[in-house]
Amino acid sequence: MAALMIAVLLVACVGCRPTVQRAHQPRPGNKYATGFQIDDTLGLKRIRVFAPWNADSVMATYFVSEPLERIGASSATHIGMLAELGLLDKLVGMCNPEVSYHQLPPTCHHFGDAMQPDAERIISCGTQAMLYSTYAPSDQSAERMESVGINVLYNNEWREATPLARAEWIRFVAVFFGRLQQADSIFAEVEKAYCGLRDNRMSSQRPMAKGQQPSVLSGLDFRGTWYVPAGGTYMGALFKDAGADYAFADDERQSSIPLTFEQALLTFADADVWLGCNVPSRDALIEMNSQHALFKAYQTGRLYNFRKRCLPSGANDFWESGVVHPERILQDIIATLNGDTTFYYINLVK
């Protein structure tokens, strides 16, 4: 155990004593994020991560005594945060490195598939800790890494329901490298830009009744089911802050809503803008389902995917820098509603 105390010590896991905290409240020290908390204890930084499936349960606790020097990552979202902090030189390996939009260090190793990391390779590369996203109460890959002595840092930003809450997880990554002050500065600028866009949009937009703002449609039909974000989700929050009229804006669930094609057509047939139809071309929509042509947004050509910053390998910067910079995504959505230039989104007709 002494070797683990050099940089980070994992001292608590799933099942430890619950804390009292409402799920949607930011943790003390955070402005938006609900999934982690940082405080000072006995001269050390203590970081607690709360279980995504039980907000009152502490999933893991870490104490940091020295900055990490060798880190691994399981997700492209982690790469976005490391890059923003200037820490890619600390990256010794990544799961599925081909999905990284950023140029990784030439010495970066392949740590296997994100759903089943190669624990032996992680250890052999001298990795001090592994940034890891978990999606279920029982995670055999995480348990296996921990059983062989790998420090698993649960970076669960995906569970946050608002863009700024997700972006604030840069503080979680930074604290393990002694870069918390830098992260706070980065996040303050992101928050200022995001809130400025939202507030300027609200102040400049003449009061309009529901249904008079530009309306949006999201996603597409896949094997008979059309998943759309509820109003309480990450994308739902972006639609609201962009000033879009969205059919499920008042649905506070933090999950996707499954629709049949017929339900989607009934709800969104006259939507002005179609966002996130993640196909390479307008024709591809028809190849998937010829009835996509029944939507007004298809007919007018206001179709957008988020592949503008993509590599042939499939790497997509929307999932990397976009997590750290939700103000860019918000600006993009506002731009699609007004027909302006975008950063991540691309019009399928142009």
Backbone torsions as a table, in degrees:
resi	resn	phi	psi	omega
1	MET	NA	-28.6	-176.9
2	ALA	-60.1	-36.9	-178.8
3	ALA	-63.8	-32.9	-179.2
4	LEU	-71.3	-22.0	-177.4
5	MET	-78.3	-9.4	-179.5
6	ILE	-58.5	-42.5	-177.8
7	ALA	-125.0	-46.8	-175.8
8	VAL	-150.4	135.4	-179.0
9	LEU	-120.5	120.6	175.8
10	LEU	-86.7	118.9	-173.7
11	VAL	-120.6	-7.0	179.7
12	ALA	-147.3	143.3	-177.7
13	CYS	-130.5	-172.8	-179.2
14	VAL	-53.4	136.1	175.9
15	GLY	101.5	-3.1	178.8
16	CYS	-76.3	175.4	-171.4
17	ARG	-58.0	129.5	-179.4
18	PRO	-64.9	153.5	170.2
19	THR	-107.5	160.4	179.9
20	VAL	-95.9	113.1	-176.8
21	GLN	-160.8	129.1	175.7
22	ARG	-73.2	141.9	-170.3
23	ALA	-58.7	-34.7	-171.0
24	HIS	-98.6	4.8	178.6
25	GLN	-90.3	138.0	173.6
26	PRO	-61.7	145.3	175.9
27	ARG	-71.1	151.3	177.1
28	PRO	-52.5	132.4	-177.7
29	GLY	96.1	-19.2	176.8
30	ASN	-103.1	156.9	174.4
31	LYS	-95.6	-27.4	-175.2
32	TYR	-137.2	-39.2	-170.6
33	ALA	-68.6	136.1	-178.4
34	THR	-106.6	-12.8	-169.2
35	GLY	-92.7	-7.7	178.9
36	PHE	-147.6	163.6	178.3
37	GLN	-146.7	136.6	179.4
38	ILE	-118.9	130.8	173.3
39	ASP	-148.9	174.9	-179.4
40	ASP	-102.4	131.9	178.8
41	THR	-141.8	121.4	177.2
42	LEU	54.0	37.7	177.6
43	GLY	80.7	3.0	179.8
44	LEU	-115.8	160.4	171.1
45	LYS	-85.2	125.0	174.9
46	ARG	-107.7	129.4	179.8
47	ILE	-120.8	125.4	175.3
48	ARG	-113.6	137.0	175.5
49	VAL	-112.4	133.9	-177.5
50	PHE	-102.4	140.9	-174.3
51	ALA	-60.9	128.5	-179.9
52	PRO	-60.4	-28.8	-177.3
53	TRP	-94.2	-2.9	177.9
54	ASN	-154.9	94.2	-172.4
55	ALA	-63.5	-16.9	-179.5
56	ASP	-93.1	3.9	-177.6
57	SER	-112.2	127.1	175.2
58	VAL	-75.4	121.6	-177.9
59	MET	-86.1	-38.8	-179.4
60	ALA	-157.8	148.4	176.3
61	THR	-128.5	136.0	-179.8
62	TYR	-126.7	145.9	169.8
63	PHE	-118.1	129.9	-178.5
64	VAL	-108.7	121.1	177.6
65	SER	-107.0	-29.0	177.9
66	GLU	-140.5	149.8	179.0
67	PRO	-63.1	143.0	174.3
68	LEU	-70.2	151.6	177.9
69	GLU	-121.9	-19.8	-176.3
70	ARG	-137.0	110.2	-173.4
71	ILE	-123.2	149.7	172.0
72	GLY	-115.4	161.7	-178.8
73	ALA	-138.9	145.2	179.7
74	SER	-106.5	-10.7	-172.9
75	SER	-138.8	150.4	177.4
76	ALA	-63.6	-29.1	179.0
77	THR	-62.4	-33.2	177.9
78	HIS	-66.9	-36.6	-179.7
79	ILE	-64.1	-39.3	178.1
80	GLY	-58.9	-40.7	-179.6
81	MET	-72.1	-43.0	177.8
82	LEU	-61.4	-40.8	-179.7
83	ALA	-64.7	-42.6	-179.3
84	GLU	-62.7	-31.8	179.9
85	LEU	-87.5	-2.2	-178.0
86	GLY	71.0	35.6	-173.3
87	LEU	-116.1	14.7	-179.0
88	LEU	-64.0	-23.2	177.5
89	ASP	-68.9	-13.6	177.5
90	LYS	-88.9	-5.7	-175.4
91	LEU	-82.8	115.7	179.9
92	VAL	-97.6	-16.3	180.0
93	GLY	-172.0	159.9	-178.3
94	MET	-148.5	144.7	171.4
95	CYS	-74.9	138.0	179.4
96	ASN	47.5	58.6	-175.9
97	PRO	-60.7	-18.6	179.5
98	GLU	-65.4	-17.7	-179.5
99	VAL	-88.5	4.2	178.5
100	SER	-86.1	126.6	177.1
101	TYR	-76.2	-35.8	179.2
102	HIS	-73.1	150.4	175.9
103	GLN	-74.9	120.3	-177.4
104	LEU	-86.3	159.1	177.3
105	PRO	-58.5	144.0	-179.1
106	PRO	-60.7	-20.6	-179.8
107	THR	-90.3	3.4	-177.8
108	CYS	-69.7	127.7	-177.6
109	HIS	-92.7	157.9	176.7
110	HIS	-87.8	117.1	-177.2
111	PHE	-99.0	24.6	176.2
112	GLY	84.0	-162.5	-178.3
113	ASP	-81.2	145.7	-177.3
114	ALA	-62.0	-28.7	-179.4
115	MET	-85.0	-10.1	178.3
116	GLN	-151.7	72.4	-177.8
117	PRO	-59.6	149.2	179.7
118	ASP	-83.3	94.9	-175.5
119	ALA	-60.8	-39.4	-178.9
120	GLU	-63.3	-42.6	179.2
121	ARG	-66.9	-39.8	179.1
122	ILE	-59.1	-44.2	179.9
123	ILE	-68.2	-45.1	-175.2
124	SER	-63.6	-23.4	179.7
125	CYS	-87.2	3.5	178.4
126	GLY	71.4	28.9	-179.5
127	THR	-69.0	126.4	-179.6
128	GLN	-79.3	-32.7	-178.6
129	ALA	-159.3	159.0	-176.6
130	MET	-124.3	117.1	171.9
131	LEU	-70.5	129.2	-169.5
132	TYR	-147.9	136.9	174.3
133	SER	-102.8	131.8	179.1
134	THR	-116.6	146.6	-171.9
135	TYR	-124.6	5.1	-178.7
136	ALA	-153.1	153.3	-179.6
137	PRO	-58.4	-32.6	177.7
138	SER	-111.5	111.2	-176.5
139	ASP	-123.0	101.3	-174.8
140	GLN	-65.7	-33.9	179.5
141	SER	-65.2	-44.8	178.4
142	ALA	-64.6	-42.4	-179.7
143	GLU	-62.6	-39.1	179.5
144	ARG	-66.4	-43.6	178.8
145	MET	-61.6	-44.2	179.9
146	GLU	-64.9	-34.4	-177.5
147	SER	-67.1	-23.2	178.8
148	VAL	-103.8	13.7	171.2
149	GLY	94.1	12.7	177.8
150	ILE	-86.2	128.9	175.1
151	ASN	-75.0	113.7	-179.5
152	VAL	-97.5	118.6	-180.0
153	LEU	-101.1	108.9	-172.4
154	TYR	-78.3	96.5	-178.5
155	ASN	-95.2	84.0	-171.6
156	ASN	-101.2	45.3	-178.8
157	GLU	-61.7	-25.6	-177.8
158	TRP	-57.8	-24.2	-173.6
159	ARG	-81.6	-15.2	-178.7
160	GLU	-69.8	143.4	-172.7
161	ALA	-93.7	-6.8	-180.0
162	THR	-127.3	151.9	-178.1
163	PRO	-58.7	-43.1	-178.5
164	LEU	-70.0	-31.6	176.7
165	ALA	-65.7	-40.2	176.9
166	ARG	-65.1	-45.4	-177.6
167	ALA	-62.2	-30.4	-177.1
168	GLU	-68.3	-13.6	176.3
169	TRP	-66.1	-8.2	173.1
170	ILE	-60.8	-26.8	176.9
171	ARG	-67.3	-37.6	178.4
172	PHE	-61.9	-46.8	179.7
173	VAL	-65.2	-43.7	-173.3
174	ALA	-64.7	-34.7	-173.4
175	VAL	-63.5	-27.9	179.9
176	PHE	-75.0	-10.0	179.8
177	PHE	-116.4	9.5	-177.4
178	GLY	68.7	28.3	-175.8
179	ARG	-115.5	26.5	-175.1
180	LEU	-62.4	-41.1	179.7
181	GLN	-62.1	-41.3	177.7
182	GLN	-62.8	-43.9	179.6
183	ALA	-62.5	-40.7	178.8
184	ASP	-61.7	-38.6	179.5
185	SER	-67.4	-43.5	178.5
186	ILE	-62.0	-47.1	-177.1
187	PHE	-65.7	-36.6	178.5
188	ALA	-60.1	-39.9	178.3
189	GLU	-68.9	-40.0	177.6
190	VAL	-62.3	-46.6	180.0
191	GLU	-61.1	-44.2	-179.5
192	LYS	-60.4	-44.4	-179.0
193	ALA	-67.7	-43.5	-178.8
194	TYR	-63.7	-51.3	-178.4
195	CYS	-65.1	-33.0	177.0
196	GLY	-63.8	-44.8	177.5
197	LEU	-61.7	-46.8	-178.8
198	ARG	-62.7	-47.3	-175.9
199	ASP	-71.1	-38.5	177.5
200	ASN	-64.8	-38.9	177.6
201	ARG	-62.5	-42.8	-178.4
202	MET	-68.4	-37.8	-177.0
203	SER	-77.6	-29.7	-178.0
204	SER	-87.6	-17.1	-177.9
205	GLN	-85.0	123.4	177.5
206	ARG	-61.9	143.3	180.0
207	PRO	-54.5	127.0	-179.3
208	MET	-131.4	142.8	176.0
209	ALA	-70.6	157.2	177.9
210	LYS	-57.3	132.5	-178.0
211	GLY	101.6	-11.3	179.3
212	GLN	-97.2	-17.3	175.1
213	GLN	-75.4	160.8	173.6
214	PRO	-57.9	134.7	-176.2
215	SER	-101.0	151.3	-176.5
216	VAL	-124.0	150.0	172.3
217	LEU	-119.1	143.8	-177.1
218	SER	-128.4	145.4	173.6
219	GLY	77.8	-161.6	177.5
220	LEU	-163.3	169.1	-179.7
221	ASP	-71.4	131.1	177.4
222	PHE	-135.5	108.8	178.1
223	ARG	53.7	40.9	174.0
224	GLY	91.6	-3.9	179.1
225	THR	-127.1	137.1	-179.7
226	TRP	-118.0	109.3	-179.2
227	TYR	-92.7	127.4	177.1
228	VAL	-124.3	149.0	-179.2
229	PRO	-74.4	138.1	171.4
230	ALA	-72.1	165.0	-179.1
231	GLY	-64.7	-22.8	-179.2
232	GLY	-87.1	10.2	-179.0
233	THR	-98.4	174.4	176.7
234	TYR	-53.9	-52.6	-179.3
235	MET	-70.1	-34.3	176.3
236	GLY	-59.5	-40.3	178.0
237	ALA	-65.6	-39.9	178.9
238	LEU	-64.4	-42.0	178.2
239	PHE	-60.5	-43.6	180.0
240	LYS	-63.1	-48.2	-176.5
241	ASP	-68.5	-23.6	177.8
242	ALA	-81.9	-10.6	179.4
243	GLY	85.3	21.3	179.8
244	ALA	-83.8	150.9	170.7
245	ASP	-86.8	116.0	-176.2
246	TYR	-127.4	129.8	-170.4
247	ALA	-59.6	-30.8	-176.6
248	PHE	-109.0	25.1	-177.8
249	ALA	-60.2	-31.8	-176.6
250	ASP	-90.1	-0.5	177.3
251	ASP	-84.5	110.3	-171.8
252	GLU	-85.6	4.8	176.9
253	ARG	-62.3	144.6	178.6
254	GLN	-99.8	56.1	-177.3
255	SER	-156.4	169.9	175.4
256	SER	-80.6	154.3	-179.9
257	ILE	-111.2	119.1	178.8
258	PRO	-80.7	128.7	177.8
259	LEU	-122.7	152.6	167.0
260	THR	-77.8	166.1	177.6
261	PHE	-60.1	-40.5	-178.7
262	GLU	-62.8	-40.2	178.1
263	GLN	-65.5	-41.4	179.4
264	ALA	-63.5	-42.4	179.6
265	LEU	-65.4	-41.9	179.1
266	LEU	-62.4	-37.5	-175.8
267	THR	-82.2	-38.1	-168.6
268	PHE	-118.6	11.2	-175.4
269	ALA	-53.8	-36.7	-175.7
270	ASP	-103.5	13.9	179.4
271	ALA	-61.3	140.4	-175.7
272	ASP	-74.8	-39.6	-173.4
273	VAL	-128.4	136.1	179.1
274	TRP	-109.6	109.2	-178.0
275	LEU	-105.0	145.2	173.6
276	GLY	71.6	22.9	172.2
277	CYS	-79.1	86.3	-164.5
278	ASN	-79.2	67.0	175.4
279	VAL	-127.6	158.9	-174.2
280	PRO	-75.1	-19.6	-175.1
281	SER	-154.6	166.4	176.6
282	ARG	-64.0	-39.4	179.6
283	ASP	-63.7	-33.1	-179.2
284	ALA	-62.8	-30.9	176.6
285	LEU	-62.4	-41.2	-179.5
286	ILE	-71.5	-35.9	177.6
287	GLU	-63.3	-35.1	178.2
288	MET	-70.3	-45.0	-178.0
289	ASN	-162.2	114.8	-176.6
290	SER	-61.3	-22.1	-178.7
291	GLN	-74.7	-8.2	172.5
292	HIS	-58.2	-24.4	-179.6
293	ALA	-69.2	-9.5	-179.4
294	LEU	-78.3	-13.4	-177.8
295	PHE	-82.1	138.7	179.7
296	LYS	-55.7	-42.8	-176.9
297	ALA	-63.0	-32.7	175.1
298	TYR	-66.6	-44.6	-176.5
299	GLN	-65.6	-35.0	-179.1
300	THR	-90.2	-8.6	178.0
301	GLY	80.6	17.3	179.2
302	ARG	-94.3	66.9	-176.5
303	LEU	-115.5	132.3	-177.9
304	TYR	-137.2	133.1	164.0
305	ASN	-107.7	177.1	-179.7
306	PHE	-113.9	51.5	-177.1
307	ARG	-112.1	18.6	-176.6
308	LYS	-65.2	-32.3	179.3
309	ARG	-115.1	73.8	-177.6
310	CYS	-125.0	154.1	173.9
311	LEU	-112.3	159.2	179.3
312	PRO	-56.7	-25.8	179.8
313	SER	-71.0	-12.4	-175.4
314	GLY	102.6	-7.9	177.7
315	ALA	-60.7	138.8	-174.6
316	ASN	-137.8	118.2	-176.8
317	ASP	-68.0	-16.1	175.2
318	PHE	-55.1	-37.8	-177.2
319	TRP	-89.4	-2.6	179.3
320	GLU	-109.2	-82.1	-179.2
321	SER	-67.3	-24.1	180.0
322	GLY	-63.9	-30.1	178.1
323	VAL	-69.2	-38.8	179.8
324	VAL	-78.5	-29.7	-174.3
325	HIS	-120.4	69.0	177.8
326	PRO	-65.6	-18.3	177.4
327	GLU	-64.3	-29.3	177.1
328	ARG	-70.2	-40.0	178.1
329	ILE	-67.1	-42.0	177.7
330	LEU	-60.5	-44.5	177.9
331	GLN	-60.1	-39.2	178.4
332	ASP	-62.2	-45.5	-178.1
333	ILE	-65.6	-41.3	175.0
334	ILE	-59.7	-40.4	-179.5
335	ALA	-65.1	-39.8	179.6
336	THR	-65.6	-32.8	178.7
337	LEU	-69.4	-25.0	-176.6
338	ASN	-110.4	0.2	-179.9
339	GLY	75.2	26.8	-177.4
340	ASP	-97.0	178.2	-179.3
341	THR	-70.8	143.7	-177.0
342	THR	-120.4	164.7	-179.0
343	PHE	-100.8	-51.0	-178.3
344	TYR	-100.6	-33.8	-174.5
345	TYR	-86.9	151.0	177.9
346	ILE	-134.3	137.2	178.7
347	ASN	-77.1	126.3	-175.1
348	LEU	-71.1	-14.7	-178.5
349	VAL	-87.9	-29.2	-176.1
350	LYS	-84.8	NA	NA
